[in-house]
Amino acid sequence: MWFGACISSIGTWMQILAQSWLVYQLSNSAVYLGLDAFFGQIPIFLFSLFGGAFADRKSRRAILLISQVIQLSCAFALAGLAGAGIVKVWHIWCLSFTVGLAQAFGGPAYSALVPSLVEKKDLQNAIALNSIQFNLARVVGPALGGVALTRLGAQWCFTLNGISYLAVIASLLLLKTTFEPKQSTQSVMTSIREGIDFLRAREGMVSLISLAFCVTLLSYPLITFLPVMARTVFHGGPNIFTLFLCLSGAGSVTGALVVAATSSKTGQAKRSLSVMLVLGVLIVGFGLSKNLLFSTLMIFTAGAALMVVFALNTSLVQNLVTDDMRGRVMSVYNVAFRGGMPMGSVLSGILIKQTSAPVIMAGNGLLVLLLALYYLLFRKKLSKL
């Protein structure tokens, strides 16, 4: 599963790089770039609760297989449009929305599937290792994507992404799980309501979900608007953008390794909030920097800090939930986690148009810092988890 997902993630990041650059090249607009991220993430915000309900009543592997086939088809469709020279921004938006819809059902199924492959004592390490494969792909994918984009064209990035889905499909077909959801006669809405009631009854869960939304709302624009920073601040092209994206991914791998190597399972929330303070400072530093070397250091370290925060928070949520409720609860977490991404991208894109990318980056970083201080000082129950 790890190797299959890693190969697929490499293809995904090749496409993310080429697609972001293509949208910005076609439109020359930070708003359009933000809208592409919005259309890719908003279906996850809207439909993940339904995806979670299905993950607790249907085969999680089957749901994932369908999701992968849809995403494969979208990658090849975009490759065809780009290769024919007829691609428009609205084509990309429509395909981004379709991929997001597939992920709205595949995401909760995947989140619920991973814990059924390991024992509970190994869950934090499994989540960290899963983060490593995703973020290792953030290094390798953009590096390969940058070469393919500059030498072969965007259509080859999309084609290779389509081919990469075959790896995860093959791994899913070979997979053996220890838990299969029971068939339910309840309505989907009743199942969703049960999941929401479950998380409301667990101490700290609501705070963790609120925190997931706020952190992604404020920190994800750091990744979304790297093309804008590369072009407007450093007057570079795809090479500078690729460098930033690879360094962010390398930092995330480093952060995930740190979490995987940590043996302590207590005080996770306090450690996460402390790292959030550092993350806020790093985003401010990246936003205000005019020096390329200093900016590369900031983006690498911010990637590490961001991954530590996400991995610790996800591990906390997974440890607080039972197998039969995992799909529904993780779908609510995914709604918060992924819902902050499109809203943050669109809001920051509009504000960048009114001001500038460095100002908005620095402002987002300051808000991350203040958010961490608020939870540390005034939400003591969470910080004790």
C-alpha positions, 0 to 999 in steps of 0.5 A: 500500500505504501509503495503504491500510494507513493508512486501515485502521489509522485504522479499527482505532484507532477500534475499539481506543478504543471497544472498550477503553472499552466493555469497561471500561464493561461490566465496571469491571475492569482485569483484564477490560480486560487479558484483552481485550488478552490474547485479541487478542494470544495467537493471534499468540503461538500461531500466528505460526510457522505463519503465517510458514511459509505466508508463505514457501510461499504468495502473501503477498498472498493470505494478507493478503487472507484475513486482511483479510476475516476482520477486516472480518467481525469488525468488522461482527459487533461493530457489530451486537451493539453496535447491538442492545444485546446485546453482552457482554464475552465476545462482545468476547473471542471476536471479539478472539481471531478477529481475533488469529488472522487477524493471526497469519497476516497479520502475517508475510505483511505483514512479508515483503511490505514488503521486496519492494517496496523496495531493501535500501538503502531498507529502514530508511526503508520500515520507518520510513515504515510505522511512520509510517502506523500511528502517524499512524492512532493520532492520527487514529483515536482523535480520530475514534473519540472523536467517534464514541464520544461522539456516535454510540456504539461501534457506529459506531466498529466499523462504520467500522472494517469499512468501512476494510478495503476500502481495504487490500483494494483496494490489495492487489489492485492491488499488484505485487511483485518476489518470490513464494515458491517452492512447497515440498514440506517439511512446515510443521513442517520449514519452521518448524524451518529458520527457527528454525535460521536465526535461531539461527545469525545473531549477535545475532538471538536477543538482538534477539528476546528484547529484543522480547519483554521491551520489549513485555511491560513497555511495552505496558501503558502503552497498555492501561491508559490508560483506567484512568489516565484514570478513576482518576488524573485522574477523566476520561472518554473525552475524557482517554483519547482525549487520551492515546491521540492524544498517544501516537500523535503521539509515535510518528509523531515517533519514526518520522520521526526514524528515517526521517531518519537516514542512518546504518545503523551502531550501530543497536542501541546507539542503540536501547538508549540510547533504551530508557533514556530510555523507562524514565524516561518511563514511570516519570514518567507512572506517578507524575505527578498533573499532567495537563500533565506526563502529556501530555508524558510520554505523547507523549515515551514514544510517540516513544521506543518507536517509535524502539526498535521501528523500529530493532530491526525494521530490524536483524532485516529486514537480517539475513534473506534473502527466502526465509527472511523470513516464517519469521524475521519470524514468530518475531520477531512471536511475541516482539514480539506475545507480550509484549503479552498477557502484559504486559497480563494480568500488569499487570492482575492487579497493578493490582487488587492495588495501583494503576495508577500503581505498576505503570506506574512499576514497568514503567518501572524494569524497562525502564530496568534491561533497557536497562542490562543489554544495554548493559553485558553484551551487548556483541555486540548493542550493536555491531550 
